Amino acid sequence: MSNTLLTIDQITREALRIAHEKASFLGTIDRQYDESFGKSGSKIGSTLRIRQPSRYTRTQGTRVINVQEAVETNTTLTLATQDHVAMTFNSAEMYTSLDDFSKRHLEPAMAVLVSGIESDVLQGCSKLVANLAGTAGTPPVDLSATGAARAKLNQNLAPKDGNRFIQMDSVTMGGLVNGLKGLFQDSTQIKEQYREGMVGRTAMADFYENERVWTMTNGSDVACTLNTYTVVDGDADLTVTSFATPTAGMVFTIAGVYDCHPETKQAYSHLKQFTVLAASTSTNLLISPTIYLTGARKNVSDSAGADVAPSTTAALVFVGAASTSYVQNLMYHKDAFTFVTGDLPLMGDAHKCVRKTYDGLSLRVWQASDITNDELVTRIDMLYGYAALRPEWSCRITS
């Protein structure tokens, strides 16, 4: 390509293209673009309320009707995080080919920006996922852990529509690939490995190699009991015996509390898994999912499927050993999480301030000159937020 004077529009489009290609996690979850953010005359603040489907119970028989009110819940998403990367280059560097400029400046800059954002979003989403498969401390070398994660998604009615993905660190991926090296790989799937980090597809999911998956370190306690506490319908926190330094994201089960089918409410054979969101005190744990003992949103039962609360002194058992780190690989359906970008304002006094959007990603590039040093200062910004809309449609694979 012959040398030309690059325009800010070219730089913005190229930066957006690179961001799109490097976002292996962000590129596989629901991406929403909302132009209402930052637009003069129609600003909606910094939060979105995203509706979730109503749930109902069935009634058997022809002579009795059970009319149920439609109760919609919602998840609040805050669009308030703004990240940027800034760089300088001189006039001579602007007079070059786009390929050279992209390789020397944009690619390293966008790699840092996208990597940081994706790491934060992947970690934040993983902490909200209660489902967990695999054996803590034992990296998977076959498809048993992946199959168990797949079963968790199926049991929570995640769609089987080709939109399931796995983010896995390269060490775990290396052991898994070695264990599966004799399996046939479809040539069509090989051709489709276009996005950075994609390895292949099996177990109903596309595999991505991603060094940004979250590594969680357990707190110094991995066991406690309910402190003579009666669990009630709608509980999102538990009163427990003294529990030191819990870590957000620690997964646990409660003795006698079983998972159940979201629609039939029949008990599954495994205990319900929960994740710690935070600890308000050493004896109070904020948890997810919220416990529902009865009704359309019922998500726990005893082993027979009955609407029974656990013992007031039931034991909580956490996954893994105390003060030990575990890689949290992640299987998920695309609609389990959402990533939202919005329009940052174009500064009225800036001669070179451009904003462009592609496939749910919105970027703003802003340039200003430094006459003393004959340089252009360029910053690339993204305004974003994220939320776990259906965390039950995902499952961690511990390693």
N, C-alpha and C positions, 0 to 999 in steps of 0.2 A: 504494500500500500504506500503510495507516495505521501510525502509529508504535507500536512495541511494545518491550518490554525484550528485547533479543536474548540468547539463551542461547548457551553455549559449543558446544552441539551444532549449532546453526544455523551458527555461524561455522566450525566444522570442516567441515561438509558443503559450505558455499559455497567454502571455500578449496580443498578437494579437487576440486570441479567446475572451478574456474578453472585449477588445475594441469593437469588432464586435457586441457582444451581448448588450452592454450598449448604443450604438449609435442609438437611436430611430429615430431621424431626419436624421442624416447622412446615416443611413441604409435604408432610404426610398426615397432618391433622387438619381439622376444619379451619379455614382461614377466612376471616370476614374483614371487609374494608368498609368503614363508615365515614363518608365524607362530611357528616354532620359535625364531627369534632374539628374545631379550629376554624370553621367557616363563619365568616361575618354574617350576622343576622339570623343564624339558625344553630347557634351553639347549644349543645344539650348537656353541658357539664362534663364531668370526667367519668361517669358511670353508665353502664348499660344494665338493664334487667332483662335476662334471657329466660323466657318461659320454658317450663318442662311439662311433659304430657300429664294429663289427669290420670288417676288410677281408679279402678272400680272393683267391686266384688260381685260374683254371680249369685243368683237366687234360684233354687230348684223348685219346680212345681208350677201349676197353671193358675192357682186361685189366689196366690199371694204375690203382691207386687212390692218390691223394695226400691223405691225411687231414691237415688243418691244425688247429692249436690256435686256439681263439677268443681273440684278444688284444684286450682293450678298452683304449683310452686314455681319459684324462680331462683336463678342464680345471678348474683351481682358480679359484674366484671368491671374492674376499674382500669380505665385507660389513662394512666398517669405516669408511666415510665418512659423517659426520653433518653436514649443512648445516642452517642455520636462518635465519630472518628474525624480527626482534623489533620491536615497536612499542608505543606508549602512546597511550591516549585516555582522556578523562574520563567520568564517569558520564552526563553529558548526551548524549554521543555514542553511548552504548550504548542510549539511549532513542530509537530512530530506526527507519526502515524498513531491511530487509535490503538492498534495492537501493542505497539511499544509502550505507550502511555499506560494501557491497562495492565500489562505485565509488571511494569516498574512501580506503579503507584496504586492503582485501584485494587488489584488482586490482593496484595498484602493488607491493605487498609480494610477492605470488605471482609477478608478472612477473620480479622480480629473482631470487627463489629458483629458479624453474624455468629461467630463462635461464642462470644460472650452472651449474646441474647439467647441463643439456643440452649446454652448451658443453664442459664437461669430458669428458662421456661421448662426444660426437661426435668431439672431438679424440683422445681416448684410443683409440677404436675405429679411426679413420682411420689412425693410425700403424701399426696391425697389418695393414693391407691392403696386399698386395704388388701386386695387379693394378692397372694404370694404363692409361688410354686418353687419347687426345687429344695435342695438341702443346703442350709447355710454352711458355708465353708467348703463345699464340694462343687467345683465347677462342672457343669454338665458336659458329657462327652458323647451323648446320644440324644434322641428326641423325647426321652421320658419327661424331662422337666418342661420342655416346650409343649408336649402333648397335654401335660397337666394344666399349663396356662391356657391352652386352647380350650380345654374342658371348662375352665372357670368362665371364659367369655361366653361359651355356649350356654352354660347354666344360668347366666345372667341375661340371656337372650340378645347378645350382640349379633347384628346382622351378618349373615354368611354371604357377603356380596363382593368379595374380592378386595375389600378395603381394610384388611388387617395387616399390621406391620410389627416388626421387632427391631428395637435399637439395642445393640450388644457391643460391649467393648472388645477390642481386638484380641486380647488374651483369651477371653472366653470363646470368642469366635474361632480362634485358632485351634483350640482343643476340640470344639464341636465339628469343625470342618475335617479335622484329622479323623475323628471317629466316624464321620459319614462319607469319607472319601470314595467309598465303593459304590455310592448311590448314583443313579442316572440323573443327569441334569438336562432339562429340556432346552434345546437350542433356541427356542423362542424366548425363554426367560433370559438366556445369556444376551440376546440382542437387546433386551429391554433394560439392561443394567446401565442406564444413562445417567442417573443421579449419583453424585459423589457418595461413595460409601456403600452402595447397594451391592449385595453379594449374590442373592438368588431368592427363590421362593420354595418353601416346603411347609408342611403342617398348617396349611391354609393362611400363610403370612409371608410377606416380603421381608427379607433380612437385610438390615443396614448395619454396617460396622461404624461405630460412633464412639470416639474417646471421651465424649462429653456426658456419658451416662453417669448417674449419681452413685457415689460411694457413701454409704451411711455407716456411721459409727454408733453402736448401741451405747446407751447410758450405763452407769455402773450397777444398776439393778435390772434384772430380767424376770422378776417374779414378785407378785404381791397378791393381795386378796381384796375383795370388796369389804369395806369397813362397816359391817352391819348396815348395809345400804340396800334399800329396796329399789330396784330398777322399775321405772314407770314408762308408759308409752310416750315416745317423743324425747327420750333422754339423749342428750348430746354430750354429757359429761358424767363421770363416775367418781364417787367418793371411795378412796382406797386407803389401805394401810400405808404408812410412810414409804415413799418411793423416791429415791434419790436420783437427781440429774437425768430425767427422761429426755430422750431425743425425739424431736418431731419426725414422724415417719416410721417409728418402731411399730411392728405388727404384732398383734397378740390375739389370743382366743380366750373365751370365758368358759369355765367348766359348765357343761350342760346346755350351752347355748349353741344350737345348730342353725346352719343356713337353711333357707327354704326357697322353693321355686317362686319367682316373682308373681306368677299368675295363679297357679293352682294352690300355692301355699303349702304344698307337701314338703316334708322335711327331707333335706339331702343327708347323705351319710357322713358329712364332714362338719366340724364346728365352724361357726361363723367367724370370719377374720375381721379385725378392726385395726385402724391405724391411729396413733397418737398425733393430734394436731398441735397440742401445746399442753403445758401444765400451769394452771393458774396458781396452784400451791403444791407443796410436796404431797398432799393427800387428795388432790383433785385433778383428774385428767380430762381434757377436752378431746373428744374422739370423733371419728368418722368411720362408717356411716352412722347417722342417727338411728337409735334403736326404736323400732315400731313393733309392738307386741301383738296388735290386733288390727283388723280393718284392711282396707285396700292397699295400704302401704306396708303391711306386715312383712318383715324381712328376717325374723328370727323365730325359733320354736324350740320345743324340746325334741327328743329323738323320735317321737311319734307324730309330730306336727301340731301338737296342742299349743294353745295360747297361754304359755306359762312363763313367768319371770324367773330368772335364775335365783339360786340361793343367795341370801343377803351376805354370805361370807364366801361366795364362789371364788375360786382361784383364777388369776390372770396369768397366762403363760405366754412369754414373749419369744419370738423367733431369734435364734442365735445366742451367742455367749455375751456376757457383760464386757463392755469396753472394747469390743471387737468390731472391725470394719468389714463390710460386705458390699460387693458391687451389686447394684440394683438394675439389672437389665429389664427391659420393658416390652411387653406385648400389648397391643391396643388396637381398637377399631378407630378409624379416622374420626368419628363423631364423639369419641370419649372426651376429647379436649378441643378447645377453640383458641385461636390466636387472632387478635384483632389489631389492625393498624388504623390510624386516623390521619387526617391531613394536618400537618403543621402549617401555621400561617406563613404566607409570603410577605416578607418585609417590604413595606411601601417605599422605603428610601434606598433599597438595595437594587442596583442595576442588574446584578446577576444572582437571582434567587429562583430556582426552578423546583417544581414538585411533580413527580410522576408516580403512577400506580400500575402494577402488573400482578395479576393472579393473587390479589389480596394483600400485596405488600406495597406500602406507600413510603417513598423516600423523598427527602428534601435535600438538595445540594445548594450551598450558599457560598459565593466567592466574594472576596474583597481584596483590593490591591494594597500592597505595602510599597509605597513609592520610594522609600529610603533604600530598600534592599532589592528593588525590582523583582518582587515576588508576589504571587497570588496565594492568599490563605484560603483554603477550601475546607469546609466542614460538611459532613454527610450525616444527617439525623434521621432517626426513626422514632415515632411515638407509638407505643404499643401497650397491650394488656393481654392477659390470658386467663382462662378458667377451666376447671374440670367440670364439664356439663354432665357426663355420665361416667364417673370413675369406675363404676362396676363393669364397664365394658373394657377394662384393662386389667393386666396382671403383671406384677413384678416376677422376674426369674432371678432368684438369688444365686450368687456365685462366691 
